Amino acid sequence: MAYTHQIKNGIRIELTAEEIAQREAEAQTILDSKLSEFDMAMEDLRAKRNKDLQDSDWTQLPDNTLTSAQRNAWMLFRTELRNITNGLTTVDQIKNLDYPDKP
């Protein structure tokens, strides 16, 4: 961005080279701190995945009342959740992801 002046009380005031450099550095800091669309989509996906993992922790405890087959189904579901972000490189891949169903 080219910052060359500011308007103060309706009057255009030219900025010094130091002021221009400072404003450009501030603008770059803001841009650098913003997450990309991909990063935000991954963050959302991980939050959903982490919640589902946490909510299903009980299924892997030895004193649950699940049958062996049910416990294995939950184990597979949890493995799919842990691997869900592997290989994702675009927002479209995240949007079109086949999220696993709970058993």
SVG drawing of the C-alpha trace seen along z (x, -y; Angstrom):
<svg xmlns="http://www.w3.org/2000/svg" viewBox="-24 -22 36 80">
<polyline fill="none" stroke="black" stroke-width="0.4" points="0.0,0.0 1.2,-3.4 0.8,-5.8 1.9,-9.3 -0.4,-11.6 -3.0,-12.0 -6.0,-14.3 -6.2,-16.3 -9.1,-18.8 -9.8,-18.6 -6.2,-19.5 -3.9,-17.1 -0.6,-16.7 2.3,-14.9 3.9,-12.2 7.7,-12.0 9.6,-8.9 9.7,-7.8 6.0,-8.1 5.4,-6.2 7.7,-3.4 5.9,-3.2 2.4,-3.0 3.5,-0.3 5.1,1.7 1.9,1.4 -0.2,2.5 2.1,5.5 1.8,6.6 -2.0,6.6 -1.9,8.6 0.6,11.1 -1.6,11.6 -4.8,12.5 -5.4,16.2 -5.9,17.3 -9.2,18.9 -7.5,22.3 -6.1,21.8 -9.6,20.7 -11.2,23.8 -8.6,26.1 -9.1,24.5 -12.8,25.1 -12.4,28.7 -9.9,29.4 -12.2,27.9 -15.1,30.1 -12.8,33.1 -11.4,32.5 -14.9,32.1 -16.0,35.4 -12.9,37.1 -13.4,35.7 -17.1,36.6 -16.3,40.2 -13.4,40.8 -15.8,42.8 -16.1,45.5 -12.6,46.6 -12.7,47.0 -12.5,50.6 -15.6,50.3 -18.1,49.2 -21.1,51.3 -20.4,51.5 -20.0,54.8 -16.7,55.6 -18.1,54.8 -19.5,51.5 -16.2,50.6 -14.3,51.4 -16.7,49.3 -16.0,46.3 -12.3,47.1 -12.5,46.9 -14.5,43.7 -11.9,42.1 -9.0,43.2 -10.8,41.6 -11.2,38.4 -7.5,38.3 -6.5,38.8 -9.1,36.5 -6.7,33.5 -4.0,35.7 -3.3,34.5 -5.7,31.5 -4.2,28.6 -7.1,26.5 -10.3,25.0 -12.3,27.0 -11.0,30.2 -12.1,29.2 -15.5,28.1 -16.0,31.4 -14.7,33.6 -16.6,36.8 -16.8,36.4 -17.2,39.7 -20.5,40.6 -20.7,41.6 -21.5,45.3"/>
</svg>
